[in-house]
């Protein structure tokens, strides 16, 4: 099993995206949030990725809403579809 950690302001949209490209995605969980800034979320992601031996999932780090809260998420999967 592989794991990924990422950040997003759109938990539902990001989870759906991840489910569309990764096989057997499971254990989806919010590690932290809501957070006020992308920088806060990114710092947590940067700290946790090496600590847990996961891959970074930076594709989720984009937001059209500057006031949206940020979340750090985690999941495990078997590989790409």
N, C-alpha and C positions, 0 to 999 in steps of 0.2 A: 504494500500500500504506500502511496505517496500522499503528502500533505501540502496544502497551500495556505498562505495567510495573505490577506489583502485588505484594502480600505475602499469604502464606498459611501455615498450618500443615498443610494437607492438599493436597499437590501433585497427587495423582491426582484427587481430587474437584474441585479448582479447574480443572485442565486439562479435565476432562470437562464442567464447567459452561461454560467458555469455548468449547469446541468446539460446544456446543449452541446458542450464540447468535451466534457470529461465522462468517462465510463464509471458506473457504480459510485457516483458521488454520494457520500454519507457523512454523518457527524457534522453537518453544517451548524455552526454556532457563532454567536456574537461574542467576541472576546472582550471588547471594550466599546463604550459609547453609550449615549451620544456624546460626542466631543465637539468643541466649538470650532476648531480649525483643522484644515488638512494637515498642517505641520504637526499638530499633536498626534493625529492618527498615524502619520507617516513615521514619526519617531517611535511609536509603539510597535508598528510593523517591523521597522528596522531592527529593533531590539529582539523581537520574538522569533523572527525568521531563523537566525543562526542558533538560537537557544533551543528550538524545537526541531531543527534539521529540516525545515520546510522550504519550499520554493516560494518566492515572492510572487504575488499576483497583482502587479501594478496596473493591469488593464482597467481596474475598477477605480483608479484614483483620479477620475475626471468628473467635474460637476458643473452644470449650467447655472446652479443656484448658489450664489456666494454665501447665503445665510443658512443653507441646509446643514443639519448636523452630520458629523462623520462617524462611521463605525469601523471597527476592525473585526474581520471575520476569519474563520478557519474552517477547512473541510479536508476530508481524505477522499481519495479516488484511486482507480486502478490504472489509469492512463487516458490518453486522448482517444476520442471516438474516431 
